[in-house]
Amino acid sequence: MKEEISLMPKSDNAGLFIVISIVMFVLATEYIVARRKGKKIFRFENTIANISMGIFDRIAGVFMVPVIFFFYHYLHEYFAVFKIPQTTTWFIVAVLVSDIVWYFYHLAGHRINLFWGSHIIHHQSEDYNYSVAFNLTPFQVFIRIMFWSIMPIIGFSAEVVLGTHAVLGLYQFLLHTPLIPKLGIIEEFMVTPSHHRVHHGSNPEYLDKNYGGIFIIWDRLFGTFKREEAEVKYGITMDINSRDFVTGVFHYYANLLHMMKQMPTFAGKLNVLFKGPDWVPATGELHHLPLYVEKGSYQYKTYSLLEKIYIIGNIVLVALVLCFMSYKIAEIPKFGLEVMTFYMLVTLVSIGRMVEKQSVKSIEIFKYLVVFAYLLYSFT
């Protein structure tokens, strides 16, 4: 008898709050240490853009994780070659296997345009700090499933596979800082903050290097290893002339469509999707959207104290709603889940526009009218 798995979002998110607490403590500590050392590694626009994208990823995760679990469980139940026991020893083996999968998943994310469109977001910040680790998009999940499907087919359970995701995710988070120096002998076999700084560099010698998740040995084996030597210039090779949330999510896919239109043949259009970001067709270099500007030319804005308070206040409110929804999801009344999700997504859109100094009055009015209407509905 095969076990049935529900696709409904789960309410057992106690571990989520432990992780959130650790992450926020580490981020706050980095900010305080950086300020005391006089290192300006946090710029308002970049930090807000990073955190907004991270919240978007977690909103999607509430709904997508049960689906991912179901898919892995289905593969394990019906296609597993072996039945690997769920012991500590085998979990360590699973982490090692997952780390190998991570290397090739990460490599593909940089070398295939269609995949790079979901990963470029993680690299576009010109500052480098722990908020960059939040800068993810749920679109990556679809690519991740393709690569990690091998693990339940080998025989690792869905719980174990998702457990390795958590280990890799937490370890990767801890790498995103410029404050931790090189770590001596550890540099020879583990991925360190120094290695990952190289990975986030736009210096020509640092491009497409250090894809490893936990162990750097895969990069050494496959020729993608590079030590940190010259000062790292963070971000991508061209600036994006916006810190807007919606632009951040979709800009590279819009750019791919723009480039595909320039290719006269179907084969050429497919090449745009499946070649790497540095690919140039025989007919000559393709034009990019005007959104992309020369590196170093983006003009950072200044914000009043009131503007900063309003933007940060909205970020905090969305984070609180997300935590409440995650923890109480099984108890939320009819239409509550939809309204909360609507509120969070529209607020992220508003925050992005506020960062770009654009009007959000009509969006905010509409958002709160919907929330007010739901509250009236709930109490009548």
Secondary structure per residue as TSV (DSSP state, phi and psi in degrees):
chain	resnum	aa	ss	phi	psi
A	1	M	-	360.0	119.8
A	2	K	-	-80.3	140.3
A	3	E	-	-73.6	135.2
A	4	E	-	-88.8	139.9
A	5	I	-	-121.6	131.1
A	6	S	-	-78.9	144.0
A	7	L	-	-93.1	0.7
A	8	M	S	-70.6	143.8
A	9	P	-	-57.0	143.0
A	10	K	-	-90.2	153.9
A	11	S	-	-103.7	-2.8
A	12	D	-	-85.7	74.6
A	13	N	-	-112.0	28.9
A	14	A	H	-58.5	-40.8
A	15	G	H	-63.1	-29.5
A	16	L	H	-58.8	-41.1
A	17	F	H	-73.3	-30.4
A	18	I	H	-65.9	-45.1
A	19	V	H	-63.6	-44.8
A	20	I	H	-59.9	-41.1
A	21	S	H	-63.0	-44.7
A	22	I	H	-62.5	-46.6
A	23	V	H	-61.5	-46.8
A	24	M	H	-67.0	-36.5
A	25	F	H	-63.6	-45.4
A	26	V	H	-64.4	-43.1
A	27	L	H	-63.4	-44.5
A	28	A	H	-64.6	-40.2
A	29	T	H	-62.4	-43.4
A	30	E	H	-61.1	-42.4
A	31	Y	H	-61.9	-44.5
A	32	I	H	-66.2	-45.2
A	33	V	H	-63.0	-42.4
A	34	A	H	-62.1	-42.4
A	35	R	H	-62.6	-42.7
A	36	R	H	-66.9	-31.7
A	37	K	H	-86.7	-2.1
A	38	G	T	71.5	23.8
A	39	K	-	-95.7	120.4
A	40	K	-	-91.4	82.4
A	41	I	-	-107.2	0.3
A	42	F	-	-120.5	116.7
A	43	R	-	-111.7	139.7
A	44	F	H	-52.3	-53.3
A	45	E	H	-59.4	-46.7
A	46	N	H	-64.0	-42.8
A	47	T	H	-65.3	-44.7
A	48	I	H	-62.8	-42.1
A	49	A	H	-61.7	-42.2
A	50	N	H	-62.7	-48.8
A	51	I	H	-67.4	-38.6
A	52	S	H	-59.1	-44.3
A	53	M	H	-65.9	-37.7
A	54	G	H	-63.4	-39.6
A	55	I	H	-65.3	-42.2
A	56	F	H	-57.6	-43.9
A	57	D	H	-62.1	-40.5
A	58	R	H	-73.1	-33.8
A	59	I	H	-59.6	-48.3
A	60	A	H	-62.5	-36.4
A	61	G	H	-61.3	-33.2
A	62	V	H	-56.1	-39.0
A	63	F	H	-92.2	-29.5
A	64	M	H	-85.9	-31.4
A	65	V	H	-58.7	-44.6
A	66	P	H	-60.8	-35.5
A	67	V	H	-68.5	-41.9
A	68	I	H	-63.1	-44.6
A	69	F	H	-59.0	-45.2
A	70	F	H	-59.5	-43.5
A	71	F	H	-64.4	-48.1
A	72	Y	H	-61.6	-41.4
A	73	H	H	-63.0	-41.5
A	74	Y	H	-61.9	-45.9
A	75	L	H	-61.4	-40.7
A	76	H	H	-67.6	-41.1
A	77	E	H	-68.6	-38.1
A	78	Y	H	-109.2	-16.5
A	79	F	H	-129.1	-0.5
A	80	A	-	-61.4	130.7
A	81	V	S	-75.4	-39.3
A	82	F	S	-125.5	160.7
A	83	K	-	-108.7	91.8
A	84	I	-	-82.7	127.8
A	85	P	-	-67.2	153.9
A	86	Q	-	-93.3	77.2
A	87	T	-	-116.9	166.4
A	88	T	H	-60.1	-42.8
A	89	T	H	-60.7	-45.8
A	90	W	H	-70.9	-27.7
A	91	F	H	-67.3	-38.6
A	92	I	H	-62.0	-41.5
A	93	V	H	-61.7	-41.9
A	94	A	H	-62.0	-39.7
A	95	V	H	-62.3	-41.1
A	96	L	H	-63.4	-45.5
A	97	V	H	-62.5	-43.9
A	98	S	H	-62.3	-34.3
A	99	D	H	-68.6	-35.9
A	100	I	H	-65.8	-44.2
A	101	V	H	-60.2	-41.4
A	102	W	H	-56.3	-43.7
A	103	Y	H	-56.3	-49.0
A	104	F	H	-74.5	-34.2
A	105	Y	H	-61.3	-45.6
A	106	H	H	-67.0	-41.5
A	107	L	H	-59.4	-47.1
A	108	A	H	-63.0	-34.3
A	109	G	H	-63.1	-22.6
A	110	H	H	-99.2	-23.8
A	111	R	H	-106.7	-4.0
A	112	I	S	-122.8	119.5
A	113	N	H	-53.5	-42.7
A	114	L	H	-60.4	-37.6
A	115	F	H	-79.3	-36.8
A	116	W	H	-60.5	-29.7
A	117	G	H	-59.2	-29.6
A	118	S	H	-92.9	-14.2
A	119	H	H	-104.2	-22.4
A	120	I	H	-57.7	-30.7
A	121	I	H	-55.6	-38.3
A	122	H	H	-68.7	-18.9
A	123	H	H	-106.9	-5.6
A	124	Q	-	-83.8	-10.6
A	125	S	-	-69.3	132.7
A	126	E	S	-85.8	-5.8
A	127	D	S	-103.9	157.7
A	128	Y	-	-131.8	112.0
A	129	N	S	-159.3	-177.5
A	130	Y	G	-65.2	-21.7
A	131	S	G	-66.1	-24.3
A	132	V	G	-62.2	-31.9
A	133	A	G	-63.8	-22.8
A	134	F	G	-77.2	-20.5
A	135	N	-	-75.8	75.9
A	136	L	-	-128.8	160.9
A	137	T	-	-125.2	143.0
A	138	P	T	-64.1	-15.1
A	139	F	H	-59.9	-27.9
A	140	Q	H	-63.3	-24.9
A	141	V	H	-60.2	-39.5
A	142	F	H	-64.4	-35.5
A	143	I	H	-73.3	-39.5
A	144	R	H	-60.7	-42.3
A	145	I	H	-58.6	-40.8
A	146	M	H	-56.9	-44.3
A	147	F	H	-77.4	-42.6
A	148	W	H	-81.6	-5.1
A	149	S	T	-58.8	-24.2
A	150	I	H	-63.0	-30.9
A	151	M	H	-68.3	-48.9
A	152	P	H	-65.4	-28.1
A	153	I	H	-69.4	-36.1
A	154	I	H	-62.9	-40.4
A	155	G	T	141.0	3.6
A	156	F	-	-82.6	134.7
A	157	S	-	-69.2	163.7
A	158	A	H	-60.5	-39.3
A	159	E	H	-61.2	-41.3
A	160	V	H	-68.6	-43.6
A	161	V	H	-61.3	-46.7
A	162	L	H	-66.9	-31.1
A	163	G	H	-63.4	-38.9
A	164	T	H	-68.6	-33.6
A	165	H	H	-58.0	-43.7
A	166	A	H	-64.1	-42.6
A	167	V	H	-63.7	-47.6
A	168	L	H	-62.1	-41.6
A	169	G	H	-63.6	-44.4
A	170	L	H	-67.2	-41.6
A	171	Y	H	-63.5	-43.6
A	172	Q	H	-62.5	-38.9
A	173	F	H	-56.4	-44.6
A	174	L	H	-68.6	-12.1
A	175	L	H	-82.5	-17.7
A	176	H	-	-86.8	67.8
A	177	T	-	-150.6	142.9
A	178	P	S	-89.2	-1.4
A	179	L	S	-88.5	-21.3
A	180	I	S	-90.0	122.9
A	181	P	-	-75.8	-176.1
A	182	K	-	-62.4	149.4
A	183	L	-	-114.9	33.7
A	184	G	G	62.5	-130.5
A	185	I	G	-63.2	-25.8
A	186	I	G	-60.4	-30.4
A	187	E	G	-59.5	-21.1
A	188	E	G	-78.5	-22.5
A	189	F	T	-135.3	-16.8
A	190	M	B	-109.9	150.3
A	191	V	-	-73.2	128.4
A	192	T	-	-118.6	167.2
A	193	P	H	-53.4	-35.6
A	194	S	H	-62.6	-46.8
A	195	H	H	-60.1	-41.1
A	196	H	H	-76.5	-26.4
A	197	R	H	-60.7	-41.6
A	198	V	H	-58.6	-45.4
A	199	H	H	-58.9	-34.4
A	200	H	T	-88.2	3.0
A	201	G	B	-80.6	146.6
A	202	S	-	-101.4	3.9
A	203	N	S	-58.7	139.2
A	204	P	G	-52.6	-38.8
A	205	E	G	-75.0	-13.2
A	206	Y	G	-100.2	-8.1
A	207	L	T	-64.7	137.0
A	208	D	T	59.1	45.1
A	209	K	-	-125.1	154.9
A	210	N	-	56.8	65.8
A	211	Y	-	-83.8	-10.4
A	212	G	-	-57.7	151.7
A	213	G	S	-92.6	-58.7
A	214	I	S	-114.3	-43.1
A	215	F	B	-107.3	132.4
A	216	I	T	-83.7	-5.2
A	217	I	H	-62.8	-29.1
A	218	W	H	-66.5	-39.9
A	219	D	H	-64.6	-38.1
A	220	R	H	-65.5	-40.1
A	221	L	H	-68.1	-38.8
A	222	F	H	-103.7	10.6
A	223	G	T	76.9	25.2
A	224	T	-	-114.5	18.5
A	225	F	-	-87.3	140.7
A	226	K	-	-149.2	130.3
A	227	R	-	-79.0	154.7
A	228	E	-	-76.5	118.1
A	229	E	-	-126.8	-75.2
A	230	A	S	-70.0	157.0
A	231	E	-	-58.7	135.9
A	232	V	-	-81.7	132.8
A	233	K	-	-103.4	110.9
A	234	Y	B	-81.8	161.5
A	235	G	S	103.7	-166.8
A	236	I	-	-101.2	174.2
A	237	T	S	-68.6	-21.0
A	238	M	S	-128.2	145.8
A	239	D	E	-75.1	153.2
A	240	I	E	-102.1	123.6
A	241	N	S	-81.3	45.2
A	242	S	-	-167.7	149.4
A	243	R	-	-121.0	20.1
A	244	D	-	-69.2	140.4
A	245	F	H	-62.0	-50.6
A	246	V	H	-63.6	-42.0
A	247	T	H	-60.6	-42.1
A	248	G	H	-59.5	-37.8
A	249	V	H	-72.2	-41.5
A	250	F	H	-111.9	-4.7
A	251	H	H	-60.7	-39.2
A	252	Y	H	-73.8	-33.4
A	253	Y	H	-68.1	-37.7
A	254	A	H	-62.9	-37.7
A	255	N	H	-67.6	-37.9
A	256	L	H	-62.3	-43.4
A	257	L	H	-61.9	-40.6
A	258	H	H	-60.0	-41.3
A	259	M	H	-75.0	-35.8
A	260	M	H	-61.9	-36.4
A	261	K	T	-62.9	-23.2
A	262	Q	T	-82.8	-10.3
A	263	M	-	-95.2	123.7
A	264	P	S	-75.3	-21.2
A	265	T	S	-112.1	157.0
A	266	F	H	-63.4	-40.0
A	267	A	H	-61.4	-39.6
A	268	G	H	-65.0	-38.1
A	269	K	H	-65.5	-39.5
A	270	L	H	-65.1	-36.3
A	271	N	H	-60.7	-38.0
A	272	V	H	-59.3	-39.2
A	273	L	H	-75.1	-38.2
A	274	F	H	-111.2	-4.4
A	275	K	S	-83.7	176.6
A	276	G	-	-84.0	167.8
A	277	P	T	-60.1	-23.6
A	278	D	T	-93.3	5.7
A	279	W	-	-69.4	135.7
A	280	V	-	-125.5	121.6
A	281	P	-	-66.6	161.4
A	282	A	T	-61.0	-24.8
A	283	T	T	-78.2	-7.3
A	284	G	-	120.2	167.7
A	285	E	-	-64.2	139.9
A	286	L	-	-85.4	152.2
A	287	H	-	-83.3	141.2
A	288	H	-	-97.7	167.3
A	289	L	-	-61.9	150.5
A	290	P	T	-60.7	-14.2
A	291	L	T	-58.5	-28.7
A	292	Y	E	-89.1	125.4
A	293	V	E	-124.9	167.0
A	294	E	-	-59.6	141.6
A	295	K	T	-60.5	132.9
A	296	G	T	92.0	-1.4
A	297	S	-	-99.2	-6.9
A	298	Y	-	-66.6	132.5
A	299	Q	-	-95.7	110.2
A	300	Y	-	-73.0	144.7
A	301	K	-	-96.6	164.3
A	302	T	-	-111.8	146.6
A	303	Y	-	-127.9	142.5
A	304	S	-	-72.3	163.9
A	305	L	H	-59.8	-39.4
A	306	L	H	-64.3	-41.2
A	307	E	H	-62.7	-43.5
A	308	K	H	-64.0	-42.5
A	309	I	H	-62.2	-42.4
A	310	Y	H	-67.0	-42.5
A	311	I	H	-66.1	-47.9
A	312	I	H	-64.6	-39.1
A	313	G	H	-59.5	-40.8
A	314	N	H	-67.1	-39.1
A	315	I	H	-60.1	-45.4
A	316	V	H	-63.2	-43.2
A	317	L	H	-62.1	-43.8
A	318	V	H	-63.2	-42.0
A	319	A	H	-62.1	-40.1
A	320	L	H	-66.9	-41.8
A	321	V	H	-62.8	-41.1
A	322	L	H	-62.4	-43.4
A	323	C	H	-63.8	-43.6
A	324	F	H	-63.0	-45.8
A	325	M	H	-62.3	-40.3
A	326	S	H	-65.0	-40.4
A	327	Y	H	-80.8	-35.2
A	328	K	H	-110.0	20.0
A	329	I	G	-58.4	-32.4
A	330	A	G	-74.3	-16.5
A	331	E	G	-105.6	-2.8
A	332	I	-	-70.9	129.4
A	333	P	-	-70.5	176.7
A	334	K	T	-53.8	133.8
A	335	F	T	68.4	-4.8
A	336	G	H	-65.4	-41.0
A	337	L	H	-62.8	-42.6
A	338	E	H	-65.1	-42.2
A	339	V	H	-68.7	-39.9
A	340	M	H	-62.8	-44.1
A	341	T	H	-63.8	-42.9
A	342	F	H	-58.6	-47.6
A	343	Y	H	-58.7	-45.7
A	344	M	H	-66.4	-45.1
A	345	L	H	-67.1	-43.0
A	346	V	H	-65.6	-36.9
A	347	T	H	-63.8	-40.0
A	348	L	H	-62.8	-39.0
A	349	V	H	-62.3	-45.0
A	350	S	H	-61.8	-43.6
A	351	I	H	-59.5	-43.8
A	352	G	H	-60.0	-41.2
A	353	R	H	-69.9	-37.1
A	354	M	H	-64.5	-39.7
A	355	V	H	-60.6	-34.0
A	356	E	T	-88.3	8.0
A	357	K	T	63.2	35.6
A	358	Q	-	-105.5	154.4
A	359	S	-	-68.8	139.0
A	360	V	-	-126.9	11.1
A	361	K	H	-56.9	-50.7
A	362	S	H	-65.8	-38.2
A	363	I	H	-64.0	-45.0
A	364	E	H	-65.8	-40.6
A	365	I	H	-62.2	-47.1
A	366	F	H	-60.8	-43.9
A	367	K	H	-58.3	-48.4
A	368	Y	H	-75.2	-24.8
A	369	L	H	-65.3	-41.7
A	370	V	H	-63.8	-45.3
A	371	V	H	-62.7	-44.3
A	372	F	H	-63.3	-41.5
A	373	A	H	-62.3	-39.3
A	374	Y	H	-65.9	-40.3
A	375	L	H	-64.5	-40.5
A	376	L	H	-61.2	-43.9
A	377	Y	H	-60.9	-39.7
A	378	S	H	-68.6	-32.0
A	379	F	T	-100.3	6.5
A	380	T	-	-115.5	360.0
